[in-house]
Amino acid sequence: MADFFVSRNGYEKLQMELNQLKGKKRPEIAKALEEARAHGDLKENAEYDAAKNAQALLEARIHELEDKLTRARIIDDENITGEHVSIGCTVRLKDLNSNQDETYTIVGEEEADFAKGKISIQTPIAKGLIGKRVGEKVEIRVPAGVLNYEIFRIEVLDI
């Protein structure tokens, strides 16, 4: 199984979500199932079907969170130097095709938010930048074509 990269803050959020699902949501759904069973015939009971579906989704999310937390590798800033691009860095780039500046922060998959410039370590752009240094030019193949960048700054995140 592959490591699951996450910041300490992201890890704590996942742990809080897991605790909420197990401690609050599970009993709520169990109660809804119990009430739906009390209505009688389960074959034609929409409330029962809805509660069973909600339970299945909840258990799937709990399993997913437990798996991620088990595989979690917390990004700690003492291992991130900023000498080269790595997870936990913000990279400032010059797009050599459009001459525009772009900024990406490389994070774990659970914390990715493209609208905020946070890209997952699993994306082609992040994979193409990992290990590169300031001043290097990179060519990255993405589904839409080829991106050409020059790295002009690497900053270490405060994680």
C-alpha positions, 0 to 999 in steps of 0.5 A: 500500500502506498503512503498517504501524505498529509499535513499534521493539520490535515491528519487531525481533521481526518481524525476528527471526522472519523471520531464524529462519524463513529461517535455521532453519525453511527448511532443516529443511523442505527436509531433511524434503522430501528425506527424504520423497522418498527414501521413493519414490512421492510420490502416496501419501506422507503425509510428503511431503504434510505437508512440502509443506504446511509449506513452503507455510505457511512461505513464506506467513509469510515473504512476509507478514513481508517485506511488513510489514517493507517497509511498516513505519513505526516509531512513535517517541516523539518524534513522540507528544506526548500532546496528542491520541490517536494510535498509541503512546498509552494512553487512559483513558476513562469509558464514559458508558453504564456509568459504568465506566473503561476503558483502551486502548493504541493499537498497530499491528496485529501488537502488538494484544492485546485481553486486555491492553488493546492495540487495533489502530489498525485497530479502530473504537474506535481510529479513533474516538479518534484525534485526540481530546483530553482532555475530549472526548466521543466516540461510536463505532459498533461492530458491537455498537452505539454506545459513548459515551466521555469522554477523561480522560487520554492517556499516551505509551507508553514505546516 
